[in-house]
């Protein structure tokens, strides 16, 4: 479905446009759940993107919402989500809460006919994702999902190497990720990220979703998925050790690349390495660590260090503004994000 342009949705406000480099009135965003993720990673990106302003924030703890608003110079703050969503000065809503409330809030935003971006993973399960997509399609407004790695320059470089055929035809992809036990989990402290009722799973769902979504962006749809999942530590209900294998959709020559992954959250050390292996070379990078991206071929090794922005969602947010202004498709929407959830469900199916 073709999304309407920002100029079609919102009339020009000449006073506001004088303070902006674009001609349109700035799109006024509100954040539901102005917690830690919004302090540096995302909130400031909405303030610094041309055509956007962060106009309101909400937390159930009103004092914390007020504190955030004062520290970040946000005009409005609320302790009630409905008030923010229905406020006439709010045009779009960023839902930055744990996954168990994404559907609840997103449906309210869709009913209000407003643009929405939700944090990842998109929802607790693929059924909820599908409900969200249907609601925004019916409302005729876009739904974005914060799989921001699709917009980061370091991964665009990897994408460029692949498109240019630098490693030839892709044969296999492997991602190995491990880290040590979280001390808070060992101490028995409450943690929503390891509570399946709040997160939809554990650290695998929270973190592996980023990489699996990125792989599909780079290499096409993941298909024929099999997985194994265990709880090796017994510290919480969710899985802490996962392995998987899969195939990608056919490439241009009709061949299929295979894929495999290993994730463990109780290992000796932290490790995060992706290898994309082709018939003429390979690409290496880290999903989370800010390390160089490498292209290794018979001609040698090309190593590039591409720094992430201070506000890591900056390019993701800028791409939302670009779609709303020009119609250029954003790389991460509800339509793309549901696939990461579906793939994770298939990986975890045997344990559940």
N, C-alpha and C positions, 0 to 999 in steps of 0.2 A: 504494500500500500504506500503510495506517495504521500509523504508528510507535508503539511502546509508550511510555508516559509514564515519566519518570525514577523516579517512585515505584513503578512496576511492575518496573523493571529492578533497582533498588537499594533495599534495606531502609533504614529510618530508623536512623541512628546518633545516639542522644540526646546524647552528648558533643559530637560535631561540630556538631549542629544548633544547639546553644546559641551557637555562635560565628558562626552564619549567620542571616540574616533569613528564610530559607526553612526549611521544616520538614524537607526531605530531607537526607540525608547528602550533602556536597559530592561532585561528580563529579571524580575525580582524573585529571588529564590528564598525558600524557607527550609531549614534543616530540622528534621524530627530525629532526636537522639544526638545532641551535640556532645558526644563523649570523646574519648581519647583519640579515636581515628580521625576526628574532624579538626583537632587542634593544629596539626601541621600537614598531615597527608592530603586532606581534601578541603576543609573549610576555606583557607586562604586562597585556594585556586579559584573558587567561585567569586571571591572579591577582586582577584587580579585579572580575570578574563574579560576582555573587551565585549561589551554587550550584556554582561551579567552583573548583578549586584547581590550580595547576601543581605537580605532585608529583615529576616526573622529567624530565631532559633527556638527550639522547644526541648525541655526535659521535664520529666514528671516531678523532679526536685526543682521547684521554682528558683530557689536560691542559686543553684548551680547554673541554671539557664541564664539568670540575670548576670552572674559572674562572667560567664562566657561572652554574653552580649557586650558587657562593659569592656572586657579585655580586648575584644576583637572589633569594637566600634560597630556593632550591629544594632540598628535602630529599634527593633522590636524583640521581645522575648515572651514566651508563654510556658505554662505548665500543663497545657491541654492541647493535644494534637488536633482535635477538631477545630479549635479556634484558629490555629495556624492555617490549616487546609482551607477553611472557608473564608479566611480574611481577604477582603477585596484588594488589598495591596500585594498579595502573593500570587504570582503567576505560575510558579513551578516549585516542586517539593523534592528534596533529597532525603531519602529514608536511610538513616545511618544507625539503625538499631540491629540487635541480633536477628537471625533469620526467622525465628518463630513469629515475629510480628510483621514481616515484610508483606505478606498477603493482606493482612488486616488493614494496614495503612495504605498500601498501594490501591486497593479497591476503593477506598475513600477518596483518594486523589483522582482516580479515574472517574468516579461519579461526579466529582467537582469539575471535570473537564480540564484538568491541569496537567502540565508536563511533569514527568516523574523520572527520577533516577534512584535505584535501590542499590544498596551495598551487595557484595557477593558473599557467599553463594546466593543465588537469586531468591530462593525460598527453601522451606524444609524438604520439599520433594517435588518431583516433576508435575504431579497433579496440581499443586499450588501454582507452579510456574505457568502451567497452561491456563489456569483461571485468570492469572494476571494478564497474560498476553491477550486473551479473549476480551477482557474488560477494556484494555487500552485500544484495541482494534475497534471495538464498538464505539468508544468515545472519540476516536479519530485524533488522538494525541499520542506522541511518542513515549515509549518506555525504554529508558537506558539502564544498563547494569554496569557497576563499577569494576569490570574486568579491565583495569587501566593499562595492563601490560600490552594489550593490543595497540596502544597508542604511543608507547615509549620508544624513543629514537634507537635505543640499543637493539630492540627486537625488530624494528623496521629495517635495521641493517642486516640482520639475519634473513629477514624476508627478501630483501633485495638480492643477497647472495643466492638464495634458492631460486628466485625468479630468473636470475641471469644464468642459471645452470652451472654455477661455479663448482658444485660437487656432483654434477651429472644427475642421474636418476636416483632418487632416494630409495634406499633399500631397507633401512631400519632406524628406529629412534629408541634411545634408552634414557630414562631419567632415574637417577638414584638420589634419594634424599633421606638423610638421617639427622637426628640431633639427640642430645642427652635428655634425661628426664627433667621435666620442669620441677624445680624445687617446691613451688606452690602446690603442685599435684602430689608430690611425695609427702608434703605436710598435711594433706587432706583438706586444703582450702577450697572453697567453692569456686568453680570456674565454668562459666556458661559455654565456653568453647569445647568442653568435654562432656557436655550434657546433651544427648541426642534430642531431647525434647525442645531444647532451645536452639541448638546449632544444626540439627539434622544429622549429626554424627559427631566425630571428634576432630582432632587436628588434621586428619586426612581430608575431611570435607572442607575444613576451613582453609587449608593451605594448598593441597593438591589440586583443588578446583582452579586455582590460578594457572598452574602449569598445563593441565589438561585442556583448559579453554585456549591457552596460547598455542598449544600444539595443533589444535583444530584450525586455528586462525592461520597458522603457517603452512599446514600440510593437508588440510581437508578433514572431512568428517571421520571420526573414529567409529569403527564397526566391529562386529563379532568379538565382543569383549568378554573376557573371563578373568576372575579374580579370586583371591583368597584373603581373608582378613581374620586377625586374631587379637585378643587382648592378652598380651604377654605379662604385663605388670600387675594387673588387677587393681589399679589405682582408681579407676572410674569405669563407667559403663561402656563407653565408646571403644572402638577398635584403636590399637596403637601400633599395629604391624600389618602392612598391606602389601601384596604383590599383585601384579596384573599383566596381562598380555592382550594384544588386539591387532587388528588390521586397519589400515586407512582406506578410504574410498579410492577407486582406481585413479591412477595418474594419467597424464596426457597420452602416454604410450600404452595404456591399458594395464600396466603392471600395478601391483599393490605393494606398498611398504608395510612392514610389520612394526610393532611397537611393544615396549615393555617398560614396566616401572616397579620401583621398590621404594617404600616409605616406612621408616621406623622412627618412633618417638621415644625410644628407650635405649639408644645406642651409645657407644663409647665416645663418639665425637660428632660434630656437625659436619655434614657434607651435602653438597647440592650441585649436581653435574648432569647436564644434558648433552648427549651426543647424537647428532643427526648424520648418519653414515650413508654416503652415496657411492656410486661406482667410479667416481673420479675424485673423491675427497670426502672430508667431513667438516662439520661445524660443531664447535663446543661453546657452551655458555652456562651460566647459572641463572635459575629462575628468580631467586631472591637476593643472592649476594651481589654486590656491586663490583663485579669482576669483569675483566676484558672478554670480549667475544672473539673467537678464533676461527679462522678459515685455514684448514690444512689440506694442501693438494700436492701433486708431484712437483709443482713449481716452488714450493716452500710454505711457510706459515705467515699469515697476515693476522696481526694482533691489534685490536682496536679497543681503547678504553673510552666508553661513551658514558659520561656521568649522568646519573638520574637528576631530575630537577629537585630542588629543596622540597617543594610541595608535589609529591610524586603523582598526584592525579591531575597535574596542570594540563598535560596534553590531552588527557581524557576529557576534561571539562571543556577545553578549547575546541575539541572536535564536536562536542554537543552544540556549542555556539555556532560552529561552522555549518552543521546540518540545518539548524533552525534558520540561519541567515541565507544560505545558498542552496540548500537541498542536498549537499554532498553527504552521502550515507555515513553514519557513525559506525565504527567497527564493532561496537558492543551494545547490542539491544536485547530485549527480552527474547526475540526469536533466536539469536545465537546463544544466549546464556543458558537456555533450557537444556541444550545438548550437554553441557558440562555436568549438570545435575543428573541427567539420564545416564550418562556414562558412569558416574560414580555409583549410582544405584545398581547398575549391572555388576560393577566390581565388587560391591559389598553384598550382593544378593545371597551368596552362599552362607554368610554368617547370619544374615537376618532371616 
